[in-house]
């Protein structure tokens, strides 16, 4: 899966689904078993912890600023937690 496919599906998910930004929110969603998919930036400080979680994940090859830009945010996004894909099909592309 290339960056353009990820970007296209993220736009749909951000518009029609539900996501959380950041490590703290990712942990909360994981503990509540809400997490459908994680997108982890290459420089995420808790990357090794999240890699061990038994949920589908995409290891984003860019840093948090790039992931933030993909999400239309002007800030660093170390991890994006998708809890509802809405009209996106990113989860199907990962499986």
N, C-alpha and C positions, 0 to 999 in steps of 0.2 A: 504494500500500500504506500503510495507516494504522498508527498506533502499536499499536493493539490486536492487529492481525494479526501484527505483528513480535513483540510480547510473547508471544502464544500459541505461535507457532512456536519462539521462543527457549526457552520452557519445555520443549518436547519435545526440542529439540537438546541442552540442558544435561543433561537426564535420560538420553538414550539415545545421544548422539553424543560428539564430542570437539572441544573448543575450547581456544584459548589466549587469555590476557589480556595486553594491553600491546604496546608498540611493538617491544621486543626480540624477543619471541616471534613477532610478526607477520613481522618480517624473516627470522628463522630458517625459519619455515614457507614463506615465499615463496621463499627461496633453495633449499630442498629440494623445491620445486614441490608442496607439500602443500596449499596454500591453495585451498579451494573457494569461500569467500566472506569478504569483510571487511565489518564494520560499524564505521564510523568516526564517532566523536563530533565534534560541531561544533567543539570546542576542542582537538582532537588536535594536539599540537605538530608532528607529522610528516605532517600531513594532505596537503600538496602532494606530498610524496614518494610517498605511498601512492596518491594519485589517479592517478599516472602508471603504476602497476603494471597489467599486463594480466590482471586477475582480476575477476570480478564483485564489485560492492561496493554497499553501501547507505550513503548519507550520512545518518547519524542526526541529526535536527533538534534534539536535546538535547545537553547537555554530558556530560562523562565521569561525573559523579555520577549523572545520570539513567540513562545506559547501565548503570552499575554496579547501580543499583536494579532495572533491567529484568532483570538477570542474578541478582538475589538477593544481591548482594555489597554490603557496607557501605563500599566504597571506590571511588575513581575508576577507570573503565575507559575509556581513551582510544580503544582499538581492540579489537575482538573478532574473532579469526580462527577461522573454522569450517573444520575439516579433515575432519570426518565429521558429516553431518547426522543420523545415526541415523534416527529416525522423523519428523523435521521435514521440511517441504517449502518452506522459505524460498528455497532456490536456484531452484526451479521458479517461484516467485512473482516473482523478480527477472528471469528470462529472458523 
